[in-house]
Amino acid sequence: MSEQTKAALEEAPQNHVSDECDDDPLVTAYILSAATTSFSADDRNTHSYYMECSDNQPAHVTRGLADIQSEWAASNSLFVREDDDE
């Protein structure tokens, strides 16, 4: 991955969360999951999956994000925000 692409990837989660949330929370970790399909003649209809996370992100944090993402996808909940006061 080029340095320019990596820098844009590192900025994107914070920019998105800042746009979506009124209180502008700090993004401390992220995962990006993607599914791909090949359209080349040799690999037609070949599917694969790709995941990227922040450099030096602890494995337990990445696993936790993946687990909660899986739970949200299973429950069709796109965004759940826990209230710290409760």
PyRosetta script that sets phi, psi and omega in degrees:
from pyrosetta import init, pose_from_sequence

init()
pose = pose_from_sequence("MSEQTKAALEEAPQNHVSDECDDDPLVTAYILSAATTSFSADDRNTHSYYMECSDNQPAHVTRGLADIQSEWAASNSLFVREDDDE")
pose.set_psi(1, 135.6)
pose.set_omega(1, -179.6)
pose.set_phi(2, -70.3)
pose.set_psi(2, 158.0)
pose.set_omega(2, 178.3)
pose.set_phi(3, -62.4)
pose.set_psi(3, -36.8)
pose.set_omega(3, 179.5)
pose.set_phi(4, -65.3)
pose.set_psi(4, -44.1)
pose.set_omega(4, 178.7)
pose.set_phi(5, -65.4)
pose.set_psi(5, -43.6)
pose.set_omega(5, 179.4)
pose.set_phi(6, -61.3)
pose.set_psi(6, -42.1)
pose.set_omega(6, 179.1)
pose.set_phi(7, -63.1)
pose.set_psi(7, -42.5)
pose.set_omega(7, 178.6)
pose.set_phi(8, -64.8)
pose.set_psi(8, -39.5)
pose.set_omega(8, 178.3)
pose.set_phi(9, -64.8)
pose.set_psi(9, -38.3)
pose.set_omega(9, 178.8)
pose.set_phi(10, -67.4)
pose.set_psi(10, -34.5)
pose.set_omega(10, -178.7)
pose.set_phi(11, -80.3)
pose.set_psi(11, -29.8)
pose.set_omega(11, -172.5)
pose.set_phi(12, -59.0)
pose.set_psi(12, -46.9)
pose.set_omega(12, -179.6)
pose.set_phi(13, -60.9)
pose.set_psi(13, -42.3)
pose.set_omega(13, 179.9)
pose.set_phi(14, -65.3)
pose.set_psi(14, -42.7)
pose.set_omega(14, 179.1)
pose.set_phi(15, -62.3)
pose.set_psi(15, -41.7)
pose.set_omega(15, -179.7)
pose.set_phi(16, -66.4)
pose.set_psi(16, -47.2)
pose.set_omega(16, -179.8)
pose.set_phi(17, -63.4)
pose.set_psi(17, -40.2)
pose.set_omega(17, 177.9)
pose.set_phi(18, -61.2)
pose.set_psi(18, -37.9)
pose.set_omega(18, 177.4)
pose.set_phi(19, -68.2)
pose.set_psi(19, -34.6)
pose.set_omega(19, -173.5)
pose.set_phi(20, -87.8)
pose.set_psi(20, -23.9)
pose.set_omega(20, -172.3)
pose.set_phi(21, -114.1)
pose.set_psi(21, 137.3)
pose.set_omega(21, -179.5)
pose.set_phi(22, -68.6)
pose.set_psi(22, -33.8)
pose.set_omega(22, -173.9)
pose.set_phi(23, -93.1)
pose.set_psi(23, 5.6)
pose.set_omega(23, 173.8)
pose.set_phi(24, 51.9)
pose.set_psi(24, 59.5)
pose.set_omega(24, 179.7)
pose.set_phi(25, -67.9)
pose.set_psi(25, 156.4)
pose.set_omega(25, 179.6)
pose.set_phi(26, -86.7)
pose.set_psi(26, 125.0)
pose.set_omega(26, 175.8)
pose.set_phi(27, -78.6)
pose.set_psi(27, 122.3)
pose.set_omega(27, -178.3)
pose.set_phi(28, -106.4)
pose.set_psi(28, -14.5)
pose.set_omega(28, 179.4)
pose.set_phi(29, -161.5)
pose.set_psi(29, 157.8)
pose.set_omega(29, 177.4)
pose.set_phi(30, -156.5)
pose.set_psi(30, 160.4)
pose.set_omega(30, 166.1)
pose.set_phi(31, -132.9)
pose.set_psi(31, 145.8)
pose.set_omega(31, 174.2)
pose.set_phi(32, -120.1)
pose.set_psi(32, 122.0)
pose.set_omega(32, 177.6)
pose.set_phi(33, -112.8)
pose.set_psi(33, 137.5)
pose.set_omega(33, 179.5)
pose.set_phi(34, -141.5)
pose.set_psi(34, 144.1)
pose.set_omega(34, 172.4)
pose.set_phi(35, -108.5)
pose.set_psi(35, 140.8)
pose.set_omega(35, -178.8)
pose.set_phi(36, -126.3)
pose.set_psi(36, 154.7)
pose.set_omega(36, 174.4)
pose.set_phi(37, -131.0)
pose.set_psi(37, 134.5)
pose.set_omega(37, 178.3)
pose.set_phi(38, -92.8)
pose.set_psi(38, 137.6)
pose.set_omega(38, 178.0)
pose.set_phi(39, -111.8)
pose.set_psi(39, 7.9)
pose.set_omega(39, 178.6)
pose.set_phi(40, -72.8)
pose.set_psi(40, 155.4)
pose.set_omega(40, -177.3)
pose.set_phi(41, -60.1)
pose.set_psi(41, -37.5)
pose.set_omega(41, -177.8)
pose.set_phi(42, -73.1)
pose.set_psi(42, -32.3)
pose.set_omega(42, -173.9)
pose.set_phi(43, -117.1)
pose.set_psi(43, 24.6)
pose.set_omega(43, -174.4)
pose.set_phi(44, -49.6)
pose.set_psi(44, 130.7)
pose.set_omega(44, 178.1)
pose.set_phi(45, 63.1)
pose.set_psi(45, 24.9)
pose.set_omega(45, 173.8)
pose.set_phi(46, -85.6)
pose.set_psi(46, 130.0)
pose.set_omega(46, -179.0)
pose.set_phi(47, -111.3)
pose.set_psi(47, 145.0)
pose.set_omega(47, 175.3)
pose.set_phi(48, -148.0)
pose.set_psi(48, 171.4)
pose.set_omega(48, -177.0)
pose.set_phi(49, -128.8)
pose.set_psi(49, 149.9)
pose.set_omega(49, -175.8)
pose.set_phi(50, -137.8)
pose.set_psi(50, 140.5)
pose.set_omega(50, 176.1)
pose.set_phi(51, -135.2)
pose.set_psi(51, 138.9)
pose.set_omega(51, 177.0)
pose.set_phi(52, -130.5)
pose.set_psi(52, 145.6)
pose.set_omega(52, 175.1)
pose.set_phi(53, -141.0)
pose.set_psi(53, 170.3)
pose.set_omega(53, -178.7)
pose.set_phi(54, -61.7)
pose.set_psi(54, 143.7)
pose.set_omega(54, 175.8)
pose.set_phi(55, -58.6)
pose.set_psi(55, 140.2)
pose.set_omega(55, 177.2)
pose.set_phi(56, 62.3)
pose.set_psi(56, 19.5)
pose.set_omega(56, 176.4)
pose.set_phi(57, -74.7)
pose.set_psi(57, 128.6)
pose.set_omega(57, -179.4)
pose.set_phi(58, -60.3)
pose.set_psi(58, 143.4)
pose.set_omega(58, -178.1)
pose.set_phi(59, -59.0)
pose.set_psi(59, -37.3)
pose.set_omega(59, -178.6)
pose.set_phi(60, -67.7)
pose.set_psi(60, -29.4)
pose.set_omega(60, 177.1)
pose.set_phi(61, -72.0)
pose.set_psi(61, -44.9)
pose.set_omega(61, 177.8)
pose.set_phi(62, -59.7)
pose.set_psi(62, -44.2)
pose.set_omega(62, 179.0)
pose.set_phi(63, -63.3)
pose.set_psi(63, -42.7)
pose.set_omega(63, 178.6)
pose.set_phi(64, -62.3)
pose.set_psi(64, -42.5)
pose.set_omega(64, 177.5)
pose.set_phi(65, -63.5)
pose.set_psi(65, -42.1)
pose.set_omega(65, 178.7)
pose.set_phi(66, -64.4)
pose.set_psi(66, -40.2)
pose.set_omega(66, 178.9)
pose.set_phi(67, -63.8)
pose.set_psi(67, -47.4)
pose.set_omega(67, -178.4)
pose.set_phi(68, -68.3)
pose.set_psi(68, -35.1)
pose.set_omega(68, 176.3)
pose.set_phi(69, -62.0)
pose.set_psi(69, -42.1)
pose.set_omega(69, 178.9)
pose.set_phi(70, -64.0)
pose.set_psi(70, -42.1)
pose.set_omega(70, 178.1)
pose.set_phi(71, -63.5)
pose.set_psi(71, -44.4)
pose.set_omega(71, 179.9)
pose.set_phi(72, -63.4)
pose.set_psi(72, -41.8)
pose.set_omega(72, 179.5)
pose.set_phi(73, -64.0)
pose.set_psi(73, -40.0)
pose.set_omega(73, -179.9)
pose.set_phi(74, -66.9)
pose.set_psi(74, -30.4)
pose.set_omega(74, -178.0)
pose.set_phi(75, -97.1)
pose.set_psi(75, 3.8)
pose.set_omega(75, -178.3)
pose.set_phi(76, 60.6)
pose.set_psi(76, 25.0)
pose.set_omega(76, 178.2)
pose.set_phi(77, -98.6)
pose.set_psi(77, 113.7)
pose.set_omega(77, -176.5)
pose.set_phi(78, -78.1)
pose.set_psi(78, -29.9)
pose.set_omega(78, -177.8)
pose.set_phi(79, -151.4)
pose.set_psi(79, 119.8)
pose.set_omega(79, 176.7)
pose.set_phi(80, -122.5)
pose.set_psi(80, 129.0)
pose.set_omega(80, -178.6)
pose.set_phi(81, -123.4)
pose.set_psi(81, 118.4)
pose.set_omega(81, 179.2)
pose.set_phi(82, -81.5)
pose.set_psi(82, 139.3)
pose.set_omega(82, 179.1)
pose.set_phi(83, -88.6)
pose.set_psi(83, 123.5)
pose.set_omega(83, -177.7)
pose.set_phi(84, -67.4)
pose.set_psi(84, -20.7)
pose.set_omega(84, -176.5)
pose.set_phi(85, -80.6)
pose.set_psi(85, -14.1)
pose.set_omega(85, -177.5)
pose.set_phi(86, -93.8)
pose.dump_pdb("model.pdb")
